[in-house]
Amino acid sequence: MTIRRRPAGHRLPARRGHVREPGRPGHRESEPPPVNKTRILLADDHSLVRQGLRLILNAEPDLEVVAEAADGAEAVAAASDDAVDLAILDIAMPRMTGLQAAREISRRAPGIRILILSMYDNEQYFFEALKVGASGYVLKSAADQDLLEACRATMRGEPFLYPGAVTALIRDYLQRDREGERMPESILTPREEEIVKLIAEGNSAKDIAETLVISVKTVDRHRANILQKLGMRDRLELTRYAIRSGLVEP
């Protein structure tokens, strides 16, 4: 076998366009395009839950938690003050529930997408979430599996329902809406829902009056109207209603 050797001192001419010269003016390495991150508001009254969810979300290149809240009222304030694309709200929080906060955020900042986090595998809560402006409903027990998909679906403008539920619920709701058949609205006003929540949490009429900055007589009048509307008789029945409606945790 013959090996052909190059004469000593002989160099092949460099071919232009094939050899990249480091530091050459006007020449730049190709860079990946920047990722537009979804800015997230995370609201849950349990700090450990928030910490775990934050780790899951911030590990993704397209998601970033930019604000946190420990209750519904803080969530509404944060959504108003911070540049947020998506609000993830626990359904049951003190001062203002996730459903109440979602309604208020939808009113103040309709461009913010909303996901509801819940421990309740219950279609009633899902429909309530849709009614107040949420785009999806994620079970806490499956958040480590479903939350990322739910965030991305919501930002694409698609509804998200946890896989264990019947998908036909969404189709049925949207079909009724297109045909003009509205889902039944809550018979209570937002103020009455606030009072039911405070009653169910064990507050007295005086406590409620101080919290809402109204008179005790006004609280009593609201309470009487609520009982009449719901066909109920006492605090116990109101508390059961508040739990079923997602106004308070059981």
PEKAGI-V119124 format. One record per backbone hydrogen bond with DSSP energy under -1.0 kcal/mol. CO is the residue of the C=O (numbers start at 0). NH is the residue of the N-H. E is the energy in kcal/mol with one decimal. If there is no record, write none. Layout:
CO&NH&E, CO&NH&E
This chain:
6&9&-1.9, 14&17&-1.4, 20&23&-1.6, 23&26&-1.7, 37&63&-2.1, 38&84&-2.6, 38&85&-2.1, 39&65&-2.4, 39&66&-1.5, 40&87&-3.2, 41&68&-2.1, 42&89&-2.0, 45&49&-2.1, 46&50&-2.5, 47&51&-2.3, 48&52&-2.5, 49&53&-2.7, 50&54&-2.0, 51&55&-1.8, 52&56&-2.6, 53&57&-3.0, 56&59&-1.6, 59&62&-1.1, 61&37&-3.2, 63&39&-3.0, 66&41&-2.5, 68&43&-2.1, 70&74&-1.9, 71&75&-2.2, 72&76&-2.0, 73&77&-2.7, 74&78&-2.5, 75&79&-1.4, 76&80&-1.9, 77&81&-2.8, 81&83&-1.1, 84&112&-2.5, 85&40&-2.9, 86&114&-2.8, 87&42&-2.8, 88&116&-3.2, 90&97&-1.4, 93&71&-1.1, 93&95&-3.0, 95&71&-1.1, 96&100&-2.7, 97&101&-2.5, 98&102&-2.1, 99&103&-2.0, 100&104&-2.9, 101&105&-2.6, 102&106&-1.5, 103&107&-2.6, 104&108&-3.4, 108&111&-2.1, 112&86&-3.0, 113&134&-3.2, 114&88&-2.9, 115&137&-3.0, 116&90&-2.6, 117&139&-2.8, 119&121&-1.5, 121&125&-1.4, 122&126&-2.4, 123&127&-2.2, 124&128&-2.4, 125&129&-2.1, 126&130&-2.3, 127&131&-1.6, 128&133&-2.5, 129&132&-1.4, 134&159&-2.0, 135&115&-2.1, 137&117&-2.5, 138&141&-1.3, 139&142&-1.3, 141&144&-1.3, 141&145&-2.8, 142&146&-2.1, 145&149&-2.6, 146&150&-2.5, 147&151&-2.1, 148&152&-2.6, 149&153&-2.5, 150&154&-2.0, 151&155&-1.2, 152&157&-2.8, 153&156&-1.4, 159&136&-1.7, 161&164&-2.0, 165&168&-1.9, 166&169&-1.2, 166&170&-1.3, 167&171&-2.9, 168&172&-2.1, 169&173&-2.7, 170&174&-2.4, 171&175&-2.2, 172&176&-2.0, 173&177&-2.3, 174&178&-1.9, 175&180&-2.4, 176&179&-1.1, 179&181&-1.0, 188&192&-2.4, 189&193&-2.0, 190&194&-1.9, 191&195&-2.5, 192&196&-2.5, 193&197&-2.2, 194&198&-2.6, 195&199&-2.7, 196&200&-1.4, 197&202&-2.2, 198&201&-2.0, 203&207&-2.6, 204&208&-2.4, 205&209&-2.1, 206&210&-2.4, 207&211&-2.6, 208&213&-2.1, 214&218&-1.8, 215&219&-2.6, 216&220&-2.3, 217&221&-2.5, 218&222&-2.7, 219&223&-2.3, 220&224&-2.2, 221&225&-2.6, 222&226&-2.4, 223&227&-2.0, 224&228&-2.6, 225&229&-2.5, 226&231&-2.2, 233&237&-1.8, 234&238&-2.6, 235&239&-2.1, 236&240&-2.3, 237&241&-2.5, 238&242&-2.0, 239&243&-2.4, 240&244&-2.2, 241&246&-2.3, 241&247&-1.1, 242&245&-1.1
